[in-house]
């Protein structure tokens, strides 16, 4: 079911519609708002567009770091699984 949720981002009100649920929508808006405010507090820009672009770059960097971490964990799991399978096969022989 698509829910409509009213959120505030940088002092502007938006109505967002999503199947993710109201709590998820609010959480996403809160995280975005925090990132935007973080950029505003650490830069000299007053441009909303520049703030949004810098926040998007920060969020994208965090996403890529998490994806790299996930890839590394999957590779470790695969390597350990192969070692375990090899050990099991050796025990059978």
C-alpha positions as CSV (number, residue, x, y, z in Angstrom):
1,X,0.0,0.0,0.0
2,X,1.4,3.4,-1.0
3,X,1.5,5.8,2.0
4,X,1.7,9.6,1.8
5,X,3.9,11.1,4.5
6,X,4.6,14.8,5.2
7,X,8.2,15.5,6.0
8,X,10.4,18.6,6.4
9,X,13.8,18.9,4.7
10,X,15.8,22.0,5.2
11,X,12.8,23.9,6.3
12,X,10.7,22.9,3.3
13,X,7.7,20.6,3.6
14,X,7.3,17.7,1.2
15,X,4.7,15.0,0.8
16,X,6.4,11.7,-0.1
17,X,4.6,8.7,-1.3
18,X,6.1,5.2,-1.0
19,X,5.3,1.6,-0.3
20,X,8.2,1.5,2.2
21,X,5.9,2.7,5.0
22,X,5.6,5.9,7.0
23,X,8.4,5.1,9.5
24,X,10.9,4.3,6.8
25,X,10.0,7.4,4.8
26,X,10.5,9.6,8.0
27,X,13.8,7.9,8.7
28,X,15.1,8.5,5.2
29,X,14.0,12.1,5.4
30,X,15.7,12.5,8.8
31,X,19.0,11.0,7.5
32,X,18.9,13.2,4.4
33,X,18.1,16.3,6.5
34,X,21.0,15.5,8.9
35,X,23.4,15.1,5.9
36,X,22.3,18.4,4.4
37,X,22.7,20.2,7.7
38,X,26.1,18.6,8.2
39,X,27.2,20.0,4.8
40,X,25.8,23.4,5.6
41,X,27.7,23.5,8.9
42,X,31.0,22.5,7.4
43,X,31.0,24.6,4.2
44,X,30.6,28.2,3.3
45,X,27.9,27.6,0.7
46,X,24.4,29.2,0.9
47,X,23.3,27.5,-2.3
48,X,20.7,24.8,-1.8
49,X,21.8,23.1,-5.0
50,X,25.4,23.0,-3.9
51,X,24.4,21.7,-0.5
52,X,22.3,19.0,-2.1
53,X,25.2,18.0,-4.5
54,X,27.7,17.9,-1.7
55,X,25.4,15.8,0.5
56,X,24.7,13.5,-2.4
57,X,28.4,13.0,-2.9
58,X,28.9,12.2,0.8
59,X,26.0,9.8,0.8
60,X,27.3,8.1,-2.4
61,X,30.7,7.8,-0.9
62,X,29.3,6.1,2.2
63,X,27.2,3.8,0.0
64,X,30.2,2.8,-2.1
65,X,32.3,2.1,1.1
66,X,29.5,-0.1,2.4
67,X,29.3,-2.0,-0.9
68,X,33.1,-2.5,-0.9
69,X,32.9,-3.8,2.7
70,X,30.1,-6.2,1.7
71,X,32.0,-7.4,-1.3
72,X,35.1,-8.1,0.9
73,X,32.9,-10.0,3.4
74,X,31.4,-12.1,0.6
75,X,34.8,-12.9,-0.7
76,X,35.9,-14.0,2.7
77,X,32.9,-16.1,3.2
78,X,33.4,-17.8,-0.2
79,X,37.1,-18.5,0.6
80,X,36.2,-20.0,4.0
81,X,33.4,-22.0,2.5
82,X,35.8,-23.5,-0.2
83,X,38.4,-24.3,2.5
84,X,35.7,-26.1,4.6
85,X,34.4,-28.0,1.6
86,X,38.0,-29.0,0.8
87,X,38.5,-30.2,4.4
88,X,35.3,-32.2,4.3
89,X,36.2,-33.8,1.0
90,X,39.7,-34.7,2.4
91,X,38.0,-36.4,5.5
92,X,35.8,-38.5,3.2
93,X,38.8,-39.8,1.3
